[in-house]
Amino acid sequence: FFAGIGGASREGILVKGSNYLETLAQTRYVVFDKTGTMTQGVFEVSGVHHNEMEEARLLEYAALAESASSHPISKSLQKAYGKAIDRSRVTDIEEISGNGVTAKVDGIPVAAGNAKLMERLGIPYKECHHVGTVVHMAVNGAYAGHILISDLLKPNAKEAITSLKHAGIEKTVMLTGDSKKVADQVAKELGIGEVYSELLPADKVEQLIQNKPEKEKLAFVGDGINDAPVLSRADIGIAMGAMGSDAAIEAADVVLMDDDIRKIASIVRISRKTLGIVKQNIVFALAVKAIVLVLGAFGVANMWEAVFADVGVSVIAILNSMRALKTE
């Protein structure tokens, strides 16, 4: 196991203990968070639709209302606005988890979020027929239009899913808070077997527990603060080390230091190779000791055979274990 952890670290994968390596070898299900894991987490405003006011004005309200948030979507709105944010114009900011943000901009109530936020506020909204993350806007209690934001898939995401299937993973699942339309398209492009959309952070944990087979081991891959509870509840939590939040990295059992999700298949192969070597060593050691014990009982084996059964077997087992350092 020590050699297996060492081999994984050479690949840029931090495994926090040998018990996690053993569990990984038995894993058959892998669940992914979408944003920042399967996608680049780099959002860009790609359109403004059904707006009742000037596009620039709507973007200004959205950027100011979201100015206190560090979420990638908020950052993309501020980038699209393209001007310095005057925080003194914004008051009464309230971030509603899984819904969006409400605030007052120049004393005018502004709401920016998903369809759930509009329903929560009792504001009729218009559906977007384009694929992407939709930020609905309400200004002074009236619907003002919606902003379409697109997130690009990671270039190696599809390859990672294919590699996992070749590594023996039976089922891949994706969880996301995005709309069903966006989630289904991403899952189809990547070849992911199951997808659950429009989930709140707490719902992800429940979804994970409900769909987890009792005897099967399940790994969850995520990167954000909202993923920390899910990472801790999964049999194996895998976090992105480069762009992941500190909370996610702390809660995870395995950390990918360079965010290359193709390495999930690598650590699965490493763990299975390591467990195979462990079983070889155990069987070899017990078999040799049993043979020497029986020969000794009949007076055939002398002290040199006994030394080999003890020290010799240990040396051979150590040399065999060193194979786990090679990850190819």
N, C-alpha and C positions, 0 to 999 in steps of 0.2 A: 504493500500500500504506500509506503514511503517513496518507493521508486515511481509508482504511478502518479503520485502528487507532484513529484519532481519533473516527470515527463510532461505533465499538464502545464506546469509553470513555464517550461521552456516554450510552450505553444502560446503563452500569454493568457493562460487560464488559471485563476486562483481557486483552489478547492480548499475549503476551510477545515476539512477533517476526513479521515479514512472512511468513516461511516457514511459520509455523503457519496464517496466514490462507489461504495458497495451498493447503495440505493440507486445510484445512477445506472449501474449495470443491470438493474432489474426494471428500469423505467420503460414503459410501453406507450404512455400518453405524454404529449408535450402541448402545453397551452401557452399562447402568446398574447400579450397586450399589443394593440395595433400601433398607436402613436409613439414614435421614438424607438420602437422595437422593429416592427416590420416596415415602417416608413422612416424617412429621414428626419421628421420632426421639424422640417423647414417649411413653414407655411407662407403662402403668398396670396394676396387678394387678387382674385381672377375675374371679379365682376361685381357690379351693384345692380340689383333688380327690383322692380316694383317700387322704386323710391318715390316718395311724395315730395321730396325736397331735392335741392342740388346735390349731386354726388359728393362733391368736396365737403359740403356742409354735413352730410350724413357721416362721412368718414371722420370728420372732426369730432362729432359727438361720440362716435364709437371709440376713437383713440383716447379721448379724455376720460370717458367712463371706465375704460379698461386700463388706465394709466397706472393703477396701483398693483396690477397683477403681473406676475412673471411667466404666465402661461404662454407657450409658443404662439397660440392664436392671438393673444393680446399683443404680443410683440409684432406680429404681422400687421395688425391694424394700425399700430403706432408707426410702423415703417411706411405703410401706404399713405398715411396722413402726411408724412414727410417734413413736418415742422417740429420745433421744440415744444414740449408739453409744458403748459403752465398749470402746475398742480393747484395753484391758488384758486383756479376757476372751478375746481371740483370739490364737492362736499358730500357727506352722507353716503360714502361708498359702502356697499354691502355685497360681498361675494357669496353667491348661493351655490354650494357644491353640486356639480352635475347639471346646473341650470344656466348660470351666467352671472351677470353683474347688474346691480342697480345703483344709480348715483344721481346727484344733482349737478348739472353743468350750467354755470351762470344762473343758478337758482331754478333751472328747468329740470324736472324729473326725466331721466333717461334710463332705459333698460336695454341691455345688449346680451343676447344669449340664444339658446335653442328654442325649439317649439314648446318644450316643457315650461320654460320661463314665461312665454306668452300666455299659455294656458293658466299658469299659476296667477298671473296678473289679470286674467280675464280679458285679454286683448286679442281680437280676431286677427289672424295673420294669413299670409299667402304662401302656399307651398312653392318650393323651388324645384324645377324640373331638371336642373343640371346636377351632375355628380360632384360632390365635394362637401366640405363642412360649411353649414349655413349659420350665419349669425343674424338673427332677426333683431330689428331695431324698433323701439317704441320711444317716441319723444312727446313729453307732456301728455301721456296717457293715450296717445293715438299711434297706430301702426305707421311706421315711416319707411318701410322697405327692408330688404335683407342683403347682406354682403356675403358673397361666395368666396370661400377660401380653399385652396387646393394644397394637398400635401403629397410629395413625391415618394414613391416606393423606393426602398433601398435597392441599389442595383444587384446586390447578391442575395436578396430575400428569397426569390424563387429557387435559386440554386441551393440555398440552405434547407428549404422544405424537401427538395428532391433528395439531398444528401441524408436527411433524417430518415426518410423512407427506406433508403438503401442500407442505413445503419440498423434497421429493424424496428423503428418506431411505428406502431400500428395505427395511431390516430393523432392528427394535429388539429388543434382547436384555436380559434381567435376570439378574444373578448374585447369589446370596445364600447365607448359611450357615443360613438358616431351613429348616424342614421342607418337604417337597414339597407338603403340603396347603396351608400358608400361602402359599408361593411361587406355586402355581398359581392360587389365588384372587386374589391381588394382580395377577398378570399378566392374568387374565381381566377384572378390573374396569377395568384401565387400557388394555387392547387391545394389550398387548405380544406380539410374535410368538413369541419363544422365551424359555424360562426354565430356568435351571440352579440346583438347590437343594442344600442340605446340603454346601456347599463350605467347606473351610478356606481361610484367606487365601492360602496358597501355591497351592491348587487353582485359585483365581480367575485367577492368572497363566497357568497351564497351559491352562485352559479357553479363555482369551482367545486364546492363541497357536494352539491346535489348531483353533479355529473361525474364524480370521481368513483370508479369501481372500488369496492371495499378491499379486494386483494391485489389490485393493480397499483403500481407506483406511478405517480404523476409529477411532472416537472412544470413549473410556471416560469415564463421569461418576461421580465418587465424592466422598466427603467425609472419610473416616476415616483413621487412621494405617495401618490394614491395607490401605487402598486405594493407598497410595503406590507400592508396587512395580508394581501394575497400571497406574497412571497413567503411570509412566515407560516401560512397555513398549508401550503403545498408540501408534498413529500420532499421535493427539491426545489428551492428557489434560485433562479439564475438571473443575475442583474448585469446591466451594462455598466462597465467601470468608467469609461471615458465621459459619456454624457449623462449617465444615471445620477439620480439624487443620492445624497449621503444616506438618507433614510433607507432607500432601496438597497444600497450596497451593504449597509449594516444588517438588514433583515435577511439578505440572501445567503445561501450556502455555497454558491459558486458564482464567481465574478469574471466576466469576459473583459479583460483590460483594454481591448481596443474596439469593442462594440461590433466585432465581426460575427454576425449570427451564424455563419457557416461553421464556426468553432463549436457550436452546440453538438453537431454530429461528431466532431473530433473528440470531445470529452466523453461522449457516449461510447465511442469505439475504445478510447483509452481505458475507461472504467471496466468494460467487458473483457478487454485483454488482461487487465490487472487481476480481475476476479478469476479468470481462467488460470493464470499463473499461480494464484493462491491455492486453488483447488489441486493443481498439479503437484505443488510442493507438499501439501498435506497428504495426498494419496501416496506419493513417493516415499515420504518420511515414515509414515505408518507401515507401509508395505515392507520396507527394508528392515525396520526395527522388529516387525513381527517375524520375518524370516530368520533373522539372527537370533531372536529369542527362542524360536523353535529349535534351531540348530544347536544353540547353547544347551537347551534342555536335554538333548540327546548326546551331548559331549562332543559335537562336531566342531562347533565354532570356538575359537580361542579369543584372547583379549584383543588381538588386532582387528578381528571382525567386529568386536564390540566397539572399539574406537572409531572404526569406519561408520558404524551404525549411528554413532552419536555425532562426532566432530565432522566426519566426512560428509554425512548427509546434510549437516548444517551449511557447510561450505558450498555444496552443490546447489542447495536451495537458494542461497544468497546469490550465487552466479546466475541461476535461472531467473531470480527476481529482477536482476539488472536489465533484463529484456524489456521490462516495463518502462525504462527510461527512453526507449526508442518508440516514438509515436507513429511511425510509418506502418 
